[in-house]
């Protein structure tokens, strides 16, 4: 499962990077005068929402998969009692 979690984590990082770059590109392209149609804006909005849905789905899978076979349990502190 550790290999699967690493793979999904890598995909999550790639999707996050792509989402950030895509968002920056949309911000730069929509600065200034508006010259597009409402349909073009809806397509852009659908693209952004689908990117967010992909990221959330990958993050959900990454969180649900156990990271190892149980060796990541935290040691209990001994308080002397």
VMD Tcl script that draws the C-alpha trace (Angstrom):
set ca {
  {0.00 0.00 0.00}
  {2.94 2.33 0.57}
  {3.78 2.30 -3.15}
  {0.17 3.10 -4.04}
  {0.08 5.94 -1.53}
  {3.34 7.33 -2.95}
  {1.98 7.09 -6.50}
  {-1.27 8.83 -5.58}
  {0.72 11.45 -3.65}
  {2.81 12.09 -6.75}
  {-0.32 12.37 -8.90}
  {-1.79 14.71 -6.29}
  {1.30 16.90 -6.48}
  {1.15 16.97 -10.29}
  {-2.58 17.78 -10.24}
  {-2.00 20.51 -7.65}
  {0.77 22.06 -9.72}
  {-1.34 21.89 -12.87}
  {-4.31 23.42 -11.00}
  {-2.18 26.31 -9.75}
  {-0.65 26.95 -13.18}
  {-4.05 26.70 -14.85}
  {-5.51 29.12 -12.31}
  {-2.68 31.59 -12.87}
  {-3.15 31.31 -16.63}
  {-6.88 31.99 -16.31}
  {-6.18 35.01 -14.07}
  {-3.68 36.43 -16.56}
  {-5.96 35.79 -19.54}
  {-9.00 37.39 -17.90}
  {-7.24 40.55 -16.73}
  {-8.23 43.74 -18.47}
  {-11.08 44.00 -20.94}
  {-13.58 41.20 -21.22}
  {-13.73 40.06 -24.84}
  {-15.17 36.57 -24.50}
  {-18.70 35.31 -24.54}
  {-20.68 33.88 -21.66}
  {-20.30 30.43 -23.18}
  {-16.51 30.74 -23.10}
  {-16.66 31.78 -19.45}
  {-18.85 28.76 -18.65}
  {-16.35 26.45 -20.35}
  {-13.54 27.97 -18.29}
  {-15.58 27.61 -15.10}
  {-16.37 23.97 -15.92}
  {-12.67 23.32 -16.51}
  {-11.69 24.82 -13.16}
  {-14.43 22.95 -11.28}
  {-13.42 19.66 -12.89}
  {-9.79 20.30 -11.94}
  {-10.80 20.94 -8.35}
  {-12.91 17.78 -8.35}
  {-9.94 15.77 -9.64}
  {-7.68 17.20 -6.94}
  {-10.21 16.52 -4.18}
  {-10.72 12.96 -5.44}
  {-6.99 12.24 -5.49}
  {-6.59 13.81 -2.04}
  {-9.42 11.67 -0.70}
  {-7.81 8.51 -2.02}
  {-4.43 9.58 -0.64}
  {-5.91 10.16 2.83}
  {-7.85 6.86 2.90}
  {-4.95 4.60 1.94}
  {-2.88 3.51 4.95}
  {0.69 4.77 4.78}
  {2.31 1.52 6.01}
  {1.65 -1.75 7.82}
  {1.20 -0.11 11.21}
  {4.74 0.98 12.02}
  {3.77 4.66 12.09}
  {2.14 4.46 15.52}
  {3.38 7.19 17.81}
  {5.16 6.10 20.99}
  {3.27 6.78 24.19}
  {5.06 9.15 26.54}
  {5.81 7.71 29.97}
  {4.73 10.21 32.60}
  {6.30 8.28 35.47}
  {3.11 6.94 37.06}
}
mol new
graphics top color blue
foreach p $ca { graphics top sphere $p radius 0.5 }
foreach p [lrange $ca 0 end-1] q [lrange $ca 1 end] { graphics top cylinder $p $q radius 0.2 }
display resetview
